[in-house]
Amino acid sequence: MEARINQEATPTDAGILWTATYVLMGLRYPPEFAARLLQGVRAMEESATYQAILAKGRAAGLQEGRTEGALETARTILLHLGGKRFGPPNASTQAAIDAITSPEKLEQLTERILDVESWSELLAAA
């Protein structure tokens, strides 16, 4: 297969063909098998298609990391300030806070800390 692609395709097209082969193999075979079978195929990594797939994955990973970081920061601040005002949260309060997946919602709860008298009152609005 490699000889035929190298003989009949331009380097750019070869990269696209190898990328397509790798992606399509992933629909049927485990990643380790596909990687072992295509080991040494450099044209695939130089392909614009392959690079676009990597760039898309990087961008998605960065966005996910930013969101997770914002959630972690907002939870930390909420728990710290709430702990100073109401004492440490019990297990159900902690679970409720951990279940919130919106940094904005956590920030809204943090802003309400001075307006309520307990964790349960704070989370009643959640």
N, C-alpha and C positions, 0 to 999 in steps of 0.2 A: 504494500500500500504506500509506504514511504517513497519507494523508488518511482512509482507511477505519479504521485502528487508532485514530487520534485522535478520530474521530467515534463509533465504536461501543464503545470500551473506556474504562474508568476509568483515571486516570493510573497507578494501581498495576498494573492488568492490562496496560496498554500497556507498562510497563517489563518485565513478565514476558514478554510476547509478543516484544518486541525482543530481549531476552536469549536467548530460545529460538531466535529466527531466527538470531542471531549464532552461537550454539553449534552449531546444526544446519548452518549454512553451512560451519562449520569442518570438518565431516565430508567435504565434497566440494571446497571451494575453498581456495586459499591464503589465509593471514590478511590479506595486503595487499589482495586483492580484496574480501573481506568487509568490511574496515575502510573501504575506499573507497566501497563500495556503501551502507554504513550511516552514512557520514559525516554528522554533524550530528544524529544521533538522540540526544537528551539523556535521554529517558525511560529508555533502557536503562541508563545509568550510575546512575540514581537508583533502579533496581529493587532490591528486597531480594534477589532471586535473583542478580543480577549482583554485588552487594556480598558475598553469601555465597561466591560463586565466588572473588572476589578475596581474601577473608579466609582461605579454605582454602588458596589458593596462597601467601599471605604466611606462614601458619603452617608449611606444608611447607618453604618456603624458609628460614625461621628455624631450623627443626629441622635441616635439611641443613647450614646454615651452622655451627650449633653442633657438629654431628658432625665436619665438616671441620676446624673450629678445634681440637677436642679431638685429632683425629688428628695434625694438624700440630704441635701442642704436644708431644704424647707422642713423636712421631718426633724432634723437635728435641732433647728432653731425652735420649732414648736415644742418639742419634748423638753428642751432646756428651759425655756421660759415658762411653759406649763408646769414643769416640775418645781420650779422656784415658787410659783403661785399656789399650786394645788397639791404638791407632793408628787412622789413618783407615780406613774400610771400603773393601774393594775393590768393583768394579762388581757382582759377583754378590751380595755382602752387602747393598749399597745397594739392589739390586733386590728382594731378599727382604724387607727392611724396608719398602720402598715398597709392597710387595704386601699387607702386613698392613692389614686394614681395621677392626680392632677396637682402640679406644683402650685397653680393658682388657688386651688381649693385649700391647700395647706397654708398658703400665705394669708388667705381670708380668715382661717381659723386662728392663726397667730395674731392677727390684728384684733380679734375679738377677745383675747385672753383677759384684757383689763375690764371687759364689760360683763363677764360672767363670774360665777362663784365656784364652779367645779368642772372637772373633766366631763362629767355626764352632761352638764348644761352646755358646755362648749361643743361637744360632739352631737348634741341634739339637732344642731343646724347642719350637720354634715350630710 
